[in-house]
Structure formats: C-alpha cells, structure tokens
C-alpha cells in the first residue's frame, strides 16, 4: 500500500492490471476486469450482454437485494424465480418457470458459497451471468465459480471469501468482446479518456484495493479449505439432528461463505444463541420480491421455497479461523436449546 501511495497512481494502474491477470489465472478464465463493487459488476455484465429496455432478466428473490437492483439501471425488468429449498440456489426448473418471450439473461446466484448448476441452466438457451459474490474459491463439476457461465461477477467486500479493505469487484469471462465492453463501460464509455463511445459508468477498481487483493489472493485456497473443514465439523458434531444442514448442489464443492441451517424455530434459536454468547443471523427475512422498492416487479405466482427459506434460515458462525473447539461450543448451545429449552442456552 505504501508503494501505491509513493507511486502517485491510484486508479487503473499497474496493480489493477496485475490483479486482473492473477485473478483470471486463478479462475482459469481469459479475462478479469476490476470494477468498483459487486453491484456495478452485475450492471456492467448485463450491459455487456446487450440487456436493455424491453428485456427481462430472471433473478432469484432469495438473495441479496443488489442482485435484482443491478438489473433496473439497464432498463430491463427483473423477473423473479424461486430457488431449490435444500440448496438455496436456482436450478433449471426454477428458472424455466420464470422465462418469458423477452428473457435476455439469467442471473444464477451462488448463494452462501454453494454453486448453482450453471450448465443445466445454460441448456435453456439463455445467457447465464454468475453472481459469484459469495463464492470465491467454490467450484462445481465444470470448474470454479466465476468460470462457468458466459460472464460472472464478484464482490470483494470485506466480509467476502476474498476481501479487500473497502468496496471492490470484478467481472470475469472467456469472451474477449464482453471483457472489452466491460472495460469501456467501467470508465465513462471510453478506453483512452478522449473518445467516449458509449454512456458508461464511473466504476473502477482502485490501486490500493488491487494491491491488497494481490496480497490476499494467494491465501484464498487455504482459507476456502478451512471453511470446508468448518462445514465438516458442523456435519460431525450432531447439529444435523436438530436443524437442517446446508446441502451442496450435486457435484459442487462449496467454500461456505455462510453456513446457513434451517429450522422452524429460527428466531427463537437466534435469541437463545445470543444469550449463550454465540452470534447468528437470519438472512433475507424479507425476500426481494416483497421489498417496498420492488413492489412494481412483484411476480403474479407464488415463490414457496423463497418464502419458507426467508422464515427458517439461520447462519451459524463460519470463518476460516474456527476449529473444533469453537464449533463444539456452537453445537452445544444449539443442542441445549432443543433439548432443554431456551433458558438452558444461557449457561
């Protein structure tokens, strides 16, 4: 970081270029383009695919708000689909139910680090954008998350599997034309700062964050292996007798960004765990299609798995630094709640 400060070059310099090459090599793709954040990455990917006014984009409702939010600036309409209740990811079946005659793209979210079945969704004949914000280091049967669809997006928010020290993101692809299009759009529609060929965005990864990412990228595989080990510890500690454990998509090897279980007593369990000194959290309690900002895009069909997951999910502690001692403590608090009642978890 001091070298960056001494250089006087803070935007789109040598570190951004180097990180783009290193991240592309890590994923096994031809191109990675650094951008300002994961939300912009989605919008830029959609624009690169030619998504615009009059188009539909299929997106899950059980995901972070930005997945659908990124569609609207393109002029397209987000069309919400359901997810599979066991994996929390979209599938070919859930996507197929939401396709329209105007569908221009599908956003497949690798939620919580799981890996959606991109190849099966591609067989529906619509371009697939991978939202891999939560899945750096995860992989499916065809390769790493971020290298499976036509184009993919990442967030490097500080809580992600691969973090920077602020906001940051990337778009990855094997398609040179799409990569060039993203490079133009991220910088006011220009490559040379003189001729602007399109209406673009100010969405560039800065040198300081790229420098941080270059230092941390070599640690990613080790961190992801540790996350998988924490998942195995949860599987082996008996928690699954009381709550439903996350299920990997067939053929996938998730690097769990979040370890999300399901129970009809999610909120009561969260409160009991808090009394025991264990942090936990329910995610996406109000799915996107029920958020006030998306009322005008609400689907005319039910999304039963989405509504069930919104009410029953609870993320247990997950970090690459956790070991057997920490997971046994979490497991003990969970078991106490179900076997002895909420008050017992206080001890």
Beta strands, then each sheet from edge to edge (+ up, - down):
strand 1: 31-35
strand 2: 56-60
strand 3: 77-81
strand 4: 103-109
strand 5: 128-131
strand 6: 139-140
strand 7: 143-144
strand 8: 151-155
strand 9: 169-173
strand 10: 259-262
strand 11: 313-316
sheet 1: 1+ 9- 8+ 5+ 4+ 2+ 3+
sheet 2: 6+ 7-
sheet 3: 10+ 11-
end
